[in-house]
Amino acid sequence: PVGAPVVRAAVEDPAADAPFYGDLAPYGHWVLVSGPGWVWSPDGVPAGWRPYTLGHWVLTDYGWTWASDEDFGWAVYHYGRWYQDRINGWVWVPGTEWGPAWVAWHEGGGWVGWAPLPWQVRWRAEVGLEWGSININVALGPSAWCFVPTRHLVDPELRHHVAPASRSFSLVKVTHNVTTYTYIDNRIVNQSIKVEGVGRAVGHAIPRYRVRQADTPSWRGGGKVKGEEFVVFRPGVRGGHPPDDRAAPDERNGNG
């Protein structure tokens, strides 16, 4: 009837069910891309930005663990995958399985390199990483890789030692794939780079820290060393399980 109030249906964001949707909203936006589907794109990152560059590596009881300097690092470097989209650049593919980092590794000639695992690579506790038909050298172009001299791998100022992206083309060729993730005592452990080799390059033994779950969301940065512990915020995920050492072995893949 004329004059009747217009009732507008609420339009729901199709990405709203993605893990950490609300947590990541202040730092970026969600877009639909071909392949992975709904992904998160960080706002305000500088030109040439790549994931796993603003932070450093820490050795924990989960192996090599990424300590991000970015406020959203607790989520996007420990859950899910990254994907280099042709239009949107680097975007995060949501996931529910916590890991110390989800990257591929290269090593050789005094260099260590890492790159975000392709979004199609899945994790199964009894198998490990499932690559399927993915060829790492095809799925990850040279521009996806970060390389540093081995002696700087654990440097807190790691970003200043990353080789220019233009050198990645040659460094990929002189290094080899050493990506190794295993399941030990109900933990996903990143054993890709031998600790002893890093210690020799650095000139001293590499300290190892025990991962401890932060009690409050105030630790939502990428994690911090506190005494003999690496404290990091690791929330449970809707549709997933809380990523603590008491959780039962699980067959969920890294992409949820």
C-alpha positions in Angstrom: 0.0 0.0 0.0 1.0 3.6 -0.6 2.9 5.1 2.3 3.8 1.7 3.8 7.3 1.6 5.3 10.0 0.1 3.1 11.6 -3.0 4.6 15.1 -3.5 3.4 16.7 -6.9 3.9 20.1 -6.8 5.6 22.8 -7.7 3.1 25.2 -10.1 4.7 28.9 -10.2 3.7 29.5 -13.6 2.2 33.0 -13.6 3.7 31.7 -13.1 7.3 32.0 -16.8 8.2 35.7 -16.8 7.3 38.1 -17.4 10.3 39.1 -14.2 12.1 36.8 -12.1 9.8 36.1 -9.5 12.5 39.7 -9.6 13.9 41.2 -8.7 10.6 38.6 -6.2 9.5 40.5 -3.2 10.9 43.6 -4.1 9.0 42.3 -4.9 5.5 39.3 -6.0 3.4 37.9 -9.1 2.0 37.7 -9.8 -1.7 36.6 -12.7 -3.9 39.3 -14.0 -6.2 39.4 -16.9 -8.7 40.8 -20.0 -7.1 40.9 -19.6 -3.3 37.5 -17.7 -3.1 37.1 -15.2 -0.3 40.5 -13.9 0.9 41.7 -11.1 3.1 43.8 -8.2 1.6 45.9 -6.1 3.9 45.4 -2.3 3.7 48.2 0.3 3.8 51.1 -2.0 3.0 54.0 -0.4 1.0 54.8 -1.2 -2.6 56.6 -4.4 -3.0 55.4 -5.7 0.4 55.5 -9.5 0.8 54.2 -11.7 3.7 56.8 -13.0 6.1 59.1 -10.1 5.8 58.3 -7.8 8.7 59.4 -9.9 11.7 62.1 -12.6 12.4 62.5 -16.3 13.0 62.5 -17.7 16.5 63.4 -21.3 17.4 60.6 -22.9 19.6 59.4 -26.3 20.6 57.4 -26.1 17.3 60.6 -25.5 15.3 61.2 -22.4 13.3 58.4 -20.0 14.3 57.6 -16.6 12.7 57.5 -13.7 15.1 55.7 -11.0 13.2 56.0 -7.2 13.8 52.6 -6.6 12.3 49.4 -6.3 14.5 47.6 -8.9 12.4 50.6 -11.3 12.4 49.2 -13.7 15.1 46.5 -14.8 12.6 47.8 -14.6 9.0 51.2 -16.2 9.5 50.1 -19.1 11.7 46.8 -20.1 10.1 45.9 -20.5 6.5 48.0 -19.6 3.4 49.0 -16.7 1.2 48.3 -16.3 -2.5 49.8 -13.8 -5.0 46.7 -12.7 -6.9 47.3 -11.1 -10.3 45.0 -8.2 -9.5 45.0 -7.8 -5.7 48.6 -8.8 -5.0 49.3 -10.8 -1.9 46.1 -12.0 -0.1 45.5 -14.3 2.8 43.5 -17.5 2.3 41.8 -18.4 5.7 42.6 -21.5 7.6 42.0 -23.1 11.0 45.2 -25.1 11.7 47.8 -23.3 13.8 51.4 -23.8 12.8 54.7 -22.1 13.6 54.7 -20.7 10.1 53.3 -22.0 6.8 56.2 -21.5 4.3 58.4 -23.5 2.0 62.1 -23.4 2.5 65.3 -23.3 0.3 68.8 -23.6 1.6 72.3 -23.7 0.1 75.5 -21.8 -0.6 75.3 -19.9 2.7 71.7 -18.7 2.1 68.3 -19.6 3.5 65.1 -18.7 1.8 61.4 -19.0 2.5 58.1 -18.3 0.6 54.4 -18.7 1.6 53.2 -22.2 0.9 50.8 -22.4 -2.1 47.2 -22.3 -1.0 46.5 -25.7 -2.4 49.0 -27.4 -0.1 47.2 -29.1 2.7 48.1 -30.5 6.1 47.2 -33.9 7.6 48.5 -35.0 10.9 49.3 -38.5 9.9 50.8 -37.6 6.5 52.2 -34.0 6.8 52.1 -31.6 4.0 50.1 -32.9 1.0 51.4 -31.3 -2.1 49.1 -33.1 -4.5 50.1 -32.2 -8.1 51.7 -28.9 -7.0 55.2 -28.2 -8.4 56.8 -25.8 -5.9 59.0 -24.3 -8.5 56.0 -23.5 -10.7 53.6 -22.5 -8.0 56.1 -20.2 -6.3 57.8 -17.7 -8.6 61.1 -16.2 -7.6 59.4 -13.0 -6.5 57.7 -15.0 -3.7 60.9 -15.9 -2.0 62.8 -14.0 0.7 66.5 -14.9 1.1 69.0 -14.0 3.8 72.5 -15.1 4.6 72.2 -18.0 7.0 74.2 -16.1 9.7 71.3 -13.6 9.8 68.3 -16.0 10.0 67.6 -15.3 13.7 68.5 -11.6 13.6 65.7 -9.5 15.1 66.4 -6.9 12.4 65.9 -9.6 9.7 64.2 -7.3 7.2 67.5 -5.4 6.7 69.3 -8.5 5.6 66.7 -9.8 3.0 68.3 -9.9 -0.5 66.6 -7.6 -3.1 63.8 -9.4 -4.9 65.9 -9.2 -8.1 68.4 -11.6 -6.6 65.8 -14.2 -5.9 65.9 -15.5 -9.5 69.5 -16.6 -9.1 69.2 -17.6 -5.4 66.4 -20.0 -6.2 68.7 -21.8 -8.6 71.6 -22.2 -6.3 69.6 -23.4 -3.3 67.4 -26.5 -2.9 64.0 -27.3 -1.4 64.3 -28.5 2.3 60.7 -28.0 3.4 60.0 -30.4 6.3 57.1 -30.3 8.6 56.4 -33.2 11.0 54.0 -34.0 13.8 55.6 -34.6 17.1 53.9 -34.9 20.5 50.7 -33.5 19.0 52.6 -30.5 17.6 53.2 -29.3 14.1 57.0 -28.9 14.0 58.9 -26.9 11.3 62.2 -28.8 11.0 63.1 -27.5 7.5 66.4 -25.8 8.4 69.0 -27.7 10.5 69.5 -25.8 13.8 73.2 -26.9 14.0 74.0 -25.4 10.7 72.4 -22.0 11.7 74.4 -22.1 14.9 77.6 -22.6 13.1 76.9 -19.7 10.8 75.8 -17.4 13.7 78.7 -18.5 15.9 76.8 -19.7 18.9 74.0 -22.1 19.9 70.5 -21.0 18.9 68.3 -20.5 22.0 65.1 -22.5 21.9 61.9 -21.2 23.5 58.7 -22.9 24.6 55.5 -21.6 23.0 52.9 -20.4 25.5 49.4 -19.3 24.7 48.8 -15.7 25.6 46.1 -15.3 28.2 44.5 -12.1 26.7 44.0 -10.7 23.2 46.4 -7.8 24.1 49.1 -10.1 22.8 47.7 -10.0 19.3 50.9 -8.9 17.8 53.0 -11.6 16.2 54.3 -13.0 19.5 57.1 -12.0 21.8 60.0 -13.7 23.6 59.5 -13.5 27.4 62.2 -15.2 29.4 62.4 -18.7 28.1 59.0 -18.6 26.4 57.6 -17.4 23.2 54.2 -16.0 24.0 51.7 -15.8 21.2 47.9 -15.3 21.0 46.4 -18.6 19.6 42.6 -18.5 19.7 40.3 -21.3 18.8 38.5 -21.0 15.4 34.8 -21.5 14.7 34.8 -24.8 12.9 38.2 -25.6 14.1 39.8 -26.6 17.5 41.7 -24.5 20.0 45.4 -24.9 18.9 46.9 -26.0 22.2 49.0 -29.0 23.1 46.0 -30.8 24.6 44.0 -30.9 21.4 43.5 -34.4 19.9 45.3 -35.2 16.6 43.2 -33.8 13.8 43.0 -34.4 10.0 41.9 -30.8 9.1 44.0 -29.3 6.4 45.8 -25.9 6.7 43.0 -24.2 4.7 40.1 -25.1 6.9 
